[in-house]
Structure formats: structure tokens, C-alpha cells
Amino acid sequence: MDNKKDFKPYVPSDKVTPELTVTSIIIGVLLSVIFGAANAYLGLRVGMTVSASIPAAVIAMGVIRIIMRKNSILESNIVQTIGSAGESVAAGAIFTLPALFLWAAEGKTENPGIVEISLIALIGGLLGVFFMVPLRNALIVKEHATLPYPEGTACAEVLLAGEKKGAHSTSVFAGMGFAALFKFIIDGLKLVAGEVSFRVKGFAGEIGTQIYPAVMSVGYICGARISSFMFSGGILSWLVIIPLIVLFGADVVLYPGTAPISEMYASGGASAIWSSYIRYIGAGALAAGGIISLIKSLPLIFRTFTDAVKSMSGTKEDTGRVSKDLSMKIVLVAILILTLLIWLLPAIPVNLIGAVIVVVFGFFFATVSSRMVGLVGSSNNPVSGMAIATLLIATLILKFTGSDGITGMVAAIAIGSIICIVSAVAGDTSQDLKTGYLLGATPRKQQIAEIIGVVASALAIGGTLFLLNKAWGFGTDELAAPQATLMKLIIEGVMEANLPWVLVFTGVFIAIIVEILRIPVLPFAIGVYLPIHLNACIMVGGLIRLAFDKMKKEKEEKDAIVSDGILFCSGMIAGEGLVGIILALFAILGIDKLIDLSSLIPASLVPIVSLLFFGIIILTLLKFTLWKKRTK
């Protein structure tokens, strides 16, 4: 790694090239909305989101360099900067805000409005960007040699590769197209069942797989290691705990269930046991996993925060265009206005002191988030742990100050949402600023681009959540919303003390055992919580990635195959997510029933047809990776 003093960006500081243009803004905003909606859909299904920076960079290169025949790497960088903002806003929002819809479904409150959701997302997103302005020099510039920012560096390499060799955007677009087609056949025309299950007579466990391209793509992108941890968690819950509950429970009515366990299993199978019991165990494991991750990071967190504050007070070297940030006067005024909005907006019922506390916590976690993603990447950023800690503190403060009941719970989730979005956006912004630092972008223009991306995606996320809830509802088989359900359970547990604590603490101690065994606890806990069918589909993607990694080929060829797979799978996630949004609109309008062709397939053939179709999805991935023709 180059030392800071010896470092020279790709585009010199004294060279001025197009960056924040009308073209880059329009393309970036479109990608921000697309990847934001797609990641919202994905996160609500599987509890995880994926980085949009690299596919956005590839699409930018494809459109600007190949289609428009413009040679402007910094313009492409602005496109990915704006585009990736949508993913980070969506990630923060879907971890928390669906809890408001879940309470509305229980009759405790009314559904939140689109404006309310968008305002919360907008405030959190803007704070995340503004907090990173004074931190850029401390974390991106001064610690260039010590903080690699993996996604930011990889994104720069993608843009540089496109500059030198021509962009490989066909993989992303092909993935989007094929996944859109597959999704429409599965959930639109319903010619293929989206899930296949297998049971053994006399054994209450269940195994099976989903056949969705986006779910498989998550496994490929995460790799075999993370996928195997999730699958192991699913095996524990669906092939160990559920059979034991059915065996020992028999005809007993066990809280929080309302019918005998044998009757529940007879009518609803293993899924009914999962819904009544396993999700609480999974919630306990997830909460413990988030807190464990946060505790393990505490030394680094405090060291990061103190070092960053000290660095901010130092002198800043003027190196021309590449050192120009947004004016600190503008940043401070903007933060002051946003603090007042947190206080004054009815959607966030906190007083002025509470609003100040939210902003102080937000700045602290923004600093932590930026440093963490700089070291270990965005995928390992303990955003959920930060959100859990914030919710616990906020809920306790609200309860002890008299703001309890549903009013206090709504306030707690709004505060937690802002902090969660601040953390996610700050992490994404720092990755983008690292990319810009390597390429020689103008920081001020990138920061403006981040603001544009946040505004676009915040305005879209309200409509996206409202649409998805209207079509299927959160907490259902279609949209499990695991993270938001967990946040809801935590707040209710503090406010109302009505959780089945035996089940929750069972999950907590499972997480502790897993941590003692030095197994990454969060992916395992997510696996415990989610249906095994989903985990199995993720595992298939992980195994394909493992096979590619183990191939006996030259390193350059192997790297090209793996890279094409990541781009193709990123496209599949985006394509399926977009069709998911369209199908949600169809469900609301009643069009879904008009195009339903499920009656054409005999019930006895459904599992076979589904597995064959899954094989076609896998073959498509192989076609655009392993069997892709490449020029040497």
C-alpha cells in the first residue's frame, strides 16, 4: 500500500475532467432508486443486503464509456456514488421501519404514511453524509495506508479496469434480464413453485429449498463460508429444535402458542412451530450476536472515535482540487436544521434534548461505522448491533421519562431508524470517498452526489415499503422482515415485558456457545431465525462459489470467472428485486390473479418442475461465468 505522502491519484489534482454532470446525476438517481428498491425487497426477504457500488460502477462504465462513448472515469465514479446511496438508505430503513407496519397490523397504531417514512430516511441519510465530511480527512486521507476500505478499493479497480480494457457490463445486464424473467415465471405466472419441501415420515423436521435467483446470488456473493454458517443455523432450528418441540410438547399448549403443539404441527407442519417458537429463539440469538459483535469492537470503537476527533482538529494539507470538501459552515448549519427537525417532526416524538442525544449518538456511530468498514468491509459492519444498543437505551430512557406504551415504542423505533440509517450511509459514503480518493475525484462533488443519492432513495423508500406491505405484509412468508421483527420484539420486551423469555434466552445462549466455538455468530443466528428453505438456496450459491474458487485454472482466468459471477449475481438481485416491486403493484391492482397459470401444472409434478427450473437458473449462472467466451 502506498504511503500517504507518496500517493498519487489516477487523475492528477491539476487536471479538471467532467464529474458532476447532468448525465451522471440522471443515471445515478435511476440506479439509486433501482438498487434501493431491489435491496429493500431482498433485505425484507432474507435479512441481508448486498453492496451496490460495484454493479453501479460497471453499469456506469457501460453506459458512459461504451454507449455514450465518453471517456470520463470521474463521471462514472459520480454515477456509482449516487447509485450506491440507495442501497445504504434501504439497508438502514428495512432493519427498523417495518416495525411500524407490524404494530399497525396488530391494531396498536395506524399505518405510517409515505411522507413519514421518507422524512425519517432522509434525516438519517443526510446526517450520515454530513458527519462524514469532517471525518474524510481523518479517516480517508491521513489513514490511507492503514485503512484499505475493501469495497471502495475494489470499486476503484473496476472503474480502472473499464478505463483500460472496456467495461464488462454485459454480466450485470444479463443477470438483471434473466432474473427478471425467472421471477416473473415463478411468482407472476406461477408456473413454477418458489419453494420445495421434503419430510420423512415419523420425523417432525423439514428440509427443502427455495429456487429464487436472488437468494442463490446472495450465497454466491457471500461465499461458501458465510453460507455454511447460515445453513448450519437452519439445520439446528429445523432439524433439531422443531422435532424436539413436537416430540416433548405433544398435546401441551405452550406459550406463546394458543393451540396444542401436536395440533399445530398437524395443521401447519414445521412452519407453524417455527412461527410460534423458533422465531423467538432466533431473535434472541440475533440480539445476542449483535451485542457480542458490538462488545468485541468496543476497544476499536473508542480508539477510532478519539483518534478521529484528534485528527479533525489538526491542520489539513491543501492539495488542490482533490482536497476540497463541503464548507464546514454549510455542514454545521445543515446538522443544526436536521436536529431541529428531529425535535419538531410529529413522527419522532422526542424533546430537544432527546434530539441532541440522537445526533450525538449518530455522530459516534458514524465514526465507528466508517472505521469498521475501512478495516473489515461493509458486510462485517455491526449496524444491527449498533441499532440494538440504541433501541435498548432509547426505550429505557423513554419508559423512565413517562413516554411508554405505543407512543414510546413508535418514538424508539424512529430514533433507532435514524441511527441505523446514519450508520449505514456513513459506511457507504466512506467507501465511496475512498474510491474517489484513489481515482482523484473532487470530494465536494462526491459529497453533493451522496446528498442527491440519499434524497432520491429516501423519497423512493417510503413508496417501496408501503407498496410491499400493501401487497403481502411484513412478517409473512413472502417478506419475513427478520431484522425489523427483532427490533419490534426488543422494544416490546422492554416496554411491555411480554416476551417468552425462556425462548429468547435459549437463543441468547445458543449464540454464546457459537461465539465460544469461534463461529461467526451473526450469520449463524440469521440462519437459526430464517426458514431452512431460504438458507438452503443460499447454500447452493455458496457451493457454486466454492467450486469456482477451487478450480485448477490459472489465477487470472479463475479471478475473471469469479468476478463475472459476482457481477452476474448482483444483476440477478437487482432484476428480481425490481420484478418483485412490479408484482407487488400487480397484487394491489388484482392483476396477479389474471396471470396466474399455476393450475396448468399437476400437483404431483410441482416438485420435479421446480427442481428442474432451479437447474436452469444454475446453468444460466454457469453460462455467463464458467462457459463465457473470453479473449486472451
Sequence and secondary structure as in RCSB ss.txt:
>XXXX:A:sequence
MDNKKDFKPYVPSDKVTPELTVTSIIIGVLLSVIFGAANAYLGLRVGMTVSASIPAAVIAMGVIRIIMRKNSILE
SNIVQTIGSAGESVAAGAIFTLPALFLWAAEGKTENPGIVEISLIALIGGLLGVFFMVPLRNALIVKEHATLPYP
EGTACAEVLLAGEKKGAHSTSVFAGMGFAALFKFIIDGLKLVAGEVSFRVKGFAGEIGTQIYPAVMSVGYICGAR
ISSFMFSGGILSWLVIIPLIVLFGADVVLYPGTAPISEMYASGGASAIWSSYIRYIGAGALAAGGIISLIKSLPL
IFRTFTDAVKSMSGTKEDTGRVSKDLSMKIVLVAILILTLLIWLLPAIPVNLIGAVIVVVFGFFFATVSSRMVGL
VGSSNNPVSGMAIATLLIATLILKFTGSDGITGMVAAIAIGSIICIVSAVAGDTSQDLKTGYLLGATPRKQQIAE
IIGVVASALAIGGTLFLLNKAWGFGTDELAAPQATLMKLIIEGVMEANLPWVLVFTGVFIAIIVEILRIPVLPFA
IGVYLPIHLNACIMVGGLIRLAFDKMKKEKEEKDAIVSDGILFCSGMIAGEGLVGIILALFAILGIDKLIDLSSL
IPASLVPIVSLLFFGIIILTLLKFTLWKKRTK
>XXXX:A:secstr
   TTT   SS TT     S HHHHHHHHHHHHHHHHHHHHHHHHHS     HHHHHHHHHIIIIIIS    HHH
HHHHHHHHHHHHHHHHHHHTTTHHHHHHHHTTSS    HHHHHHHHHHHHHHHHHHHHHHHIIIIITTTTT   H
HHHHHHHHHHHHHHH   THHHHHHHHHHHHHHIIIIIS  S SEEEE  TT    EEEE  HHHHHHHHHH HH
HHHHHHHHHHHIIIIIHHHHHHHHTT   TT SS HHHHHHHHHHHHHIIIIIHHHHHHHHHHHHHHHHHHHHHH
HHHHHHHHHHHHTS     GGGG    HHHHHHHHHHHHHHHHH TTS   HHHHHHHHHHHHHHHHHHHHHHHH
H GGG  HHHHHHHHHHHHHHHHHHTT  HHHHHHHHHHHHHHHHHHHHHHHHHHHHHHHHHHHT  HHHHHHHH
HHHHHHHHHHHHHHHHHHHHHT TTSSS   HHHHHHHHHHHHHHH  S HHHHHHHHHHHHHHHHTT  HHHHH
HHHHS HHHHHHHHHHHHHHHHHHT  S HHHHHHHHHHHHHHHHHHHHHHHHHHHHHHHHHHHTHHHHT  GGG
S GGGHHHHHHHHHHHHHHHHHHTTTT     
